[in-house]
């Protein structure tokens, strides 16, 4: 996992996951920049974030979609 503080959030273009709902608890946003995928809770945009390298993101998505 990369350091999420290295990316300025004002530069990132966030988009909501297609699996998120507008009124439910499952609201995930993702921003992709070269070499890093950033993930945050759309209800807490200034809260904690995760940042993954491309290989880690691929492994996470593969795991999440099969479980």
Secondary structure as GFF3:
##gff-version 3
##sequence-region A 1 67
A	DSSP	three_ten_helix	4	6	.	.	.	ID=ss1
A	DSSP	beta_strand	15	16	.	.	.	ID=ss2
A	DSSP	beta_strand	28	33	.	.	.	ID=ss3
A	DSSP	beta_strand	36	41	.	.	.	ID=ss4
A	DSSP	beta_strand	49	52	.	.	.	ID=ss5
A	DSSP	alpha_helix	54	66	.	.	.	ID=ss6
###
